[in-house]
Amino acid sequence: MTIENSVYLEEDNVMVDNHKLHLSTDDRKILGVCGGIAEYLNIDSTAIRLLWVVVTVFTGFIPGMLAYLIAGFVMPSRDKNIKD
């Protein structure tokens, strides 16, 4: 857990992760799913996109496309007023 994405609760003496999975507003090509996953995992979005394409091709296109569309509608958008 990194300090910039966490909140330290002094009264409970615990550190809470404040980093959540969301659609990317900065790094999006279609819906922002791959960009959001890359931001959440803190890795390059190109790697996520390539992995998604490979999985989609090898599963016969339909499962990968369905998973992308479902993720696009299920994942929340990031509030533009909140900075990570």
N, C-alpha and C positions, 0 to 999 in steps of 0.2 A: 504494500500500500504506500502510495506516495503522499507526501504531506500536502501538496497543493490540491489534491482531490479528496482529502479527508478532513473530518472535523473531529477535534478532540473534545470529548465531554468530560470536563474536569470533575463534576460531581459524581459521575459513575466510573471515572478512571478508565475509560475505554476510548478507542479510536473508531469512528464510524466512516465507512467508505461512502463518499458523496458522488461517485462516478456512476452514471446510469447509461444504459443502452438506449439510443435514440436515433432517429433519422438525421443524417448529416445535412446541414444547411449550407456548409461551405464547400464540401467535397462530394458533390452529387453529379451523376451522369443521367440517371433516369429518375428514381425515387429517393435516392440517398441511402439505400439499405447497405450496400457494400462500404460506403464512406463512413456510415455510422458504426458498423461492426469494426472497421479499422480504427476509428477513434477510440472505441471502447477497449479494444485489445492493444492499443498504442503501437500499431504496426502500419506499414505502408498500405494504402488502399489499393494500389495496383496488384499486390500479392493476393488480396482478398478477391478482387475482380477476376484475376486469372484462375484462382482456385474455383470460384463460382462457375466460370465458363467451362472448365475441365469437368467438374462434377455434372453440370447440365448436359454437356455433350455425351458423357459416358452413361448417363441415366436415361437417355432417350428424349431429351429436351422438356417433355411435359412436367416431370417432377421438379426439375430445377426452376422452371418458369413459374410453376404454381407456388413453390416455396418462396420465390422472390416476391411475387404479388401478395401472398399472405403476409410476409414479413413487412412489406411496404404499407399495408393497411393496419397491421397490429402494432408495429413499433411507433411510439409517440414521437412527435416533432419536438425538437429542442426549443425551449422558450428563448426567444431572442434577447430578452432582458437579462438572462442568467449567463454568466461567463464561466467556463470550466477552468 
